[in-house]
Amino acid sequence: MNRAILTLATLAAFGTLATPVLAQETIAITNAEIHVRGGQHIPNGTIVLQNGRILAVGSNVQIPAGARIIDGTGKIVTPGLIDSSSQVGLGEIGGQSPGTQDGSTSLSDLGATFNPIRAVNPESSHIPVTRIRGVTTAVLRPGGGPLFDGAGGVISLDGTRVSEMILRETAALYTALGEGGSGSEGGGSRAALRMRMHDALWDIRAHMLNADDPEEEGEEDEEEDAETDPLREGGRSNLNERNRDALVPILRGELPLVVSVNRLSDIHMALELQAEFGFRMVIQGGDEAWRAADELARAGVAVIVNPTGNLPSTDGLGATMANAGILANAGVTVLFQGGRSIMHQAGLAIANGMPRAAAGDGVSLAAAEVWGIADQVGSLEVGKRADVVIWSGDPFELSTSVEYLFIGGREIPDDSRQERLFERYRNLERYRTIGGGTP
């Protein structure tokens, strides 16, 4: 086997053939407190990045000759953060500029087959704004659709082409129950929405059964089968064949179904569907999830929380900032969203009872495991991508800043539109002189 083939084989083993060209520089970060993952720390350690990957990490590491050395004394090193629900790169200007929004579609026939990942703009101004606070990976959620919103993929927040940024093209499928879905697909009623969802899942199961048993049958046999086996009926829902094919991985357990839901009764509805059809589930939102914490833990359901959501609403009267803490202490995997504020979200969860280790994993390894990318990112282990953040202090504190950021071993400049605007207008006296008045 020649060297070129060996290189391709190595990259394929790490699942990175479509990811950015990894940096070649060798970098050693020394004397730092290294957070390998949420609950595992090396107090005075060294981590070596080489060819875009983690070459070594520990308390007694030999530094390669010629390596660039960064003194991490007094600093904390963590894996790059993972935002578990984002539309970064899919939209530029909200409100009255729909032409800049690519995260959703009005084409109802696409349904579960819609995946916005190929519409990511690598030059979006939101990407540097997001990663300036340590976020290196984002799970892209699709916008609303009929019954199933579509599929979501995972991107690295570095690259000049979309194909370079993709870590996993399809990582989950999405739907909404409760208030979020009853208006569009349930005709205003949760009961109707549940019927539509139940029919769709039965339809997928029938589609799988027929695909596994392709032998042709006579009309008489088909009629008899339909009477004795409702799975053979199929076609109960409005799903077309393309959508059924796209949804099969849910019932095979290959992909999780992300369900947007908040109210306790709606969470119970989702759990009942999961128990009947056996799919993996992630809850998005879950304002009242704390009230079903033990049930969610037993069912292995992860929850993407909003720790600042403590205001009651018609869809979540029991919202509380203690939600994340109660869930985590019950054994539920808690994940976070929020872009550049994601560590602030995690910090608020800690302040309201969530263990620090669980919060750390919620933005790193636990998230990587849920989205199927733990072989690439999520912890500071040998062989993984060198997505590394060096913090000035406790990363959960608002006053802490990112001092160095590496994605795939490439140092990312501390630059964003906000930073440039700050530098431009920080001298107000100069602005008044040039502009002729008070800004």
N, C-alpha and C positions, 0 to 999 in steps of 0.2 A: 504493500500500500504506500503510495507516494505521500509527500508532505502535504500537498493540497487536499488530498482525500482525508488525511488524518485531521487536518484543521476543520474541515466541514463536519466530520464525525464528532469532533469535540464540541463544536458549537451546537450541533443537533442535540447532543446529550443534555446540554443546558437549556434547550428550547429557545435559543436566541438568534436563529437564522434571520428573523425579520426585525431584530432590534438594532439600535444604532451601532456604528463602528466603534468599538471600545477603545478607550484611550490607551496609549502605549507607555506613558510616563510611569515610573515607579515612585511611589510616595509612601513615606513612613510617618505615621502620626504617633508620637511618643509621649510618655508620662501623663496619659489622659485617663479619666474614668470612662471605661468603655462599657456601654450597655449592649451586650451581645444580643439580648432580647429583654422582654419586660422584667423578668425576675432574676436575670443572671448578669452580674456586673464584674468587671475586672478593675479594681481600684487604681492601679498604677500600671496601665498596660500599654502595649504597642500594637498597632494594626498596620499591615503593609498592603498597599494596593499596587497591583502590577497587571499590565495589559487589560485594564478595565475590570479586573476581578480581585477578590480578596485572596491574597497569597498566604497571609499568616495573621494570626491574632492570638495574643496571650500576654503573660507577664514576663516571659523570658524568650523574646523573639530575636532572631538574628536578622539584622537589617542588611539588605543587599547592597553591594558596592555601587556607588553613584546615585543612590536614591535621594530624592528631595525629602528633607526632614522638616516636619512641622512640629514644633514643641507644643504639646497639649496640656502643659501644666495648668491646673485649675480649670480645665475645660471638660466638657462631657461630650462623648461621641456616641451617636445613635445610628441605627439604620435610617435610611430615607423614609419619610412618612408616606402612608397610603391613605388617600381619601376614598372612602368606600361608596360615595354617591356624588357624582360630579357631572357637569357639562362643560368643563373647561375646554377651550378650543373649539367649541361648537356654536358659540354665539359671541358677538362683539358688543352690540348695542341693544339693550332691551327696549321695552315699551313700544315706541312708534316705528321701530326699524325691523320689521319681520324678515326683511331680506338678509339680515346678518345672523339669523337664527336657523341652525340646521339640526337641532336636537330632536325635532318632532316632525311629523308629516301628516297631511290631511288625507292621504290616500288610504282609504279604509281597507282595501284588498291586501295591503302588505301585512298588517297585523303583526304576528309574532316574527315574521321574517325581516322586519325593519331593524336595521342596525346602523346607527349614525356614525360609527367609528371612522369610516372612510371620508367623512366630511370634516374631520379635524383640520384646523388651520394651524400648522406648526409655528406660524409667525403671529398668532393671536397675542395681543398685549396682555391677556389674562394669564397666560402661561408663566411668564417671568414673575408676575405679581403673586401667583400661587406658590411657586417654588422658592421664592425669597424667604419664606418661613419654613423651609425644610421639607416641603411636599415634593416627592420625586415620582410618585405613581398615582394614577387616578383611574377609578372605575367609572366608566361613562354610562349613565342611565339614559334610556330613550324617553322621549316625550309621550304624552297620552295617546292612546289609540283605542280601537274597538276591542274590548275584553282583554286582549293581550297587547301591552304597549310596545313590545319588540324585544330585541336582544341588546345586551350591554357587553362591551369589551373592556380591556385594560390597556392603558398606554403609559409609557415612560414620558416624563415631561422634558425630554431633550431629543432633538432630531430635526433635520431639515425637510424630511419627507415623512408622510404618514406611515408608509411601510416600515420605516426605520424605528418608529415610535411604538409600534404594536407589540405588547408582551403576550396578550392573548386576545384573539379577535372576538370570540364569543365565550363569555365567562358566566352568564346568567340570562334568564328570561324574566320578564317583568309583567305584573298585573296589579290591579287595585281592587280592593273590596271595601265595603263600608261606604262612607260618604264620598270618598274619592272616586269610586267606580259606579255607584248606583245611578248617577244622573245620566251618564252616557250610554251604558249598556243595560242597566236595569230599569230604564224607564222611570227612574225616581224611587224605586223600591229595592231595598236590600234583598228581599225574598226573590224577586225576579232575577237579580244579579247572581244570586247563589244558584238558581236553576240553570242559568246560562253557563256558569262556570262548571257546574257538575256535568251538564250535557257535553261540554267541550272536552272534559277529561275522559268521559266515557267514550267519546268519539275517537280520541287519540288511542285509547286502549284497544278499541275495535280495529283501528287502523294498524296497530302493531300486531294484533292477532292474525289479521288477514295477510299481512306481509310475511309472517312466520309460517303460514300455511297456504302457499300459492297454488295448490292443486285445484284444478277446475272442477266444479260440481255442476250437476244438472239442475234445472230450475226447481224440480220437485225437492231435491235435497236442500237447496238454498232456502226454500220456503220453510221446510221442516226445521232447519238450523235456526232461522230467524225466530221461530216460535219458541224454541227451547233454550236458545242462547241469545240474550239481548245484546251481547257484545258483537254479534254478527250483523246487527242492524246497521250500525254506523250512521253517519249523516244526521244525528240528532241536533248538532249545532250548526252554526253558519261557517265553520272552518272549511276552507278549501284544502285541496290535497297538499299544496305547498306549505300551508300553515301547519297541517298535521305533521308533515315531515319535520318541520322546524321544532315542533313541540315534543316529539318523541324522546329526546334526551332527558326531559324532565322525568318522565315515568320510568326511564331506565336508570335514573339516579346519577346521570353523567353531569348534569347541570342543576344548580339550585333555581327555584322559582322565588323571585323577590316579590313579596306581597306588600303593597302600601296599605296600611291599616292602623287605626288608632284605638277605637272603642273596644272595651273588653269583650262585648258580645260578638263583635266582628273578628277579634282575635280567636275566640272560641270557634267561630265558623271556619276560619282558616285552618285551625288545628284539626277539626273534624274532617275536612277535605284531605288534609295531609295524611291522617290516619287511614282513611279509606283507600287512597290511591298511592300512598307510599313514596311521595316525592320529598326531596330535600327542600327546606324552606328557610328563607331569610325574611325577616319583617323589617320594613322601612317605616320609620316613624315611631309607632308603638307607644303613643303617649300614655296609655293605660297598661302597658305590658307588665309593669311591676306587679300588677294584681294577679297575673298569671305566671309569675316567675318560675315556680316549681314545675308547672306543666310545660313551659317552654324549655326548661333545662332537660326534662325527661325526654322531650321530643327532639332534642338536639337542634333547636331553632336559634340562629343568631339574630341579633337585633341591631339595626343601625339607628342610633339615638340622636336626639337633639337636646343636649343637656340644658340649654337655655329655655326650653319649652315648658314653662310652668304656669302659663295662663290657660284657664279652662276654656273650652270651646264646645260647640254642639257635637263635635266628633271626639272629644276627649275631655270630659269634665274632670277626670281624675289626674290630669297632668301635674307632674311634680318634678322638681330638680333632683329628687332622690331616686328617680327612675333607674338611671344607669347603675348606681350603687347597689340597689336592691337586686337588680338582675344579675350583676356580676357576683354578688355574694351568694346567690342561689345556684351559681354554676353556669349561667347563660353567657355565651360569647357575645360581648358588646363591642360594636364597631362604631366608628365616627365618620362624620362628614363635616364640611365647612371650609374647604379650600385653605386659604392662608390663615384662617382662625382656628384650624383644627386642633392645635395644641391648647388653645384657650378653652375650647370645648372640653377636651380631655381634662384639663386642669379644674374646670368647674365640676366635672363629674367626681374627681378626687375630693374636692372640697365638700361634696355632698355624699360621701361614704363609699366611693369606689376605690378598691385597692390600687395602689400605684402600679404594681406589676401588671394587673389586668388592663389598666388604662394604656400603659405602654405597649402591650401586645395588641390592643385594639386599634392602634395606628401603625402596627408593623406586622409581626408574625401571625397573629390570629387572623388578621385581615387577609394576609397572603394565603393562608390555608383555606379560608372560605372561598376565595376567588381562584384557587387552583394555580397560584404562581409562587408557592413557597419554595420551589426548587430554584427560583431565580432571585427573589428578593425577600425582605421581611426580617432578616436577622443578619448579624455580622459573623458569618461562618465562612470558612475556607471554601473557595470555589464559586461562591455566589457573586452576583454583580456588585461592583463597588459603588453602590448607592449609599453614601455616607454623609452624615451631617456633624459638624463640629459646632457646639453651642458654647456661648460665653458663660453659662451657668445652668441652673435647673431649667430644662426645656419646657416645663409646665408653667413657668412664671412669665407673665406678660413683659417684664422688664428684660428678659433674656433675649439675646439676638443670635442669629446664625452668623458665625465668623467664616466658616468655609462650607461649601456644598459641592459634593462630587456625585455625578450621575454617570454610571458606567465608567468610573475612573476619571472622567473629564471634569475639571474644575469649572463650575458654573459662575460666571461673573455676578457680583452683587449689583445687579442693574435691573431696573424696571421703569415703567412710565412714571409711577409715583415717585420713585427716587429722583428721576430727572426733573420732575416738576418741583420737588422739594428743594433741590439744589438751585434751580432757576429762580425761585422766589424767596429763598431764605433771607436774602439781603433786601428787606423791604425799603430801606432808605434808597438803595440804588434803583429799585422799581419805581418809587415815587419820582425820582429825578428823571428817569427815562420816560415814564408814562405821563408825567405831569399831574399826578394826583394820587389820592389814596386808593389802593386796590379794593 
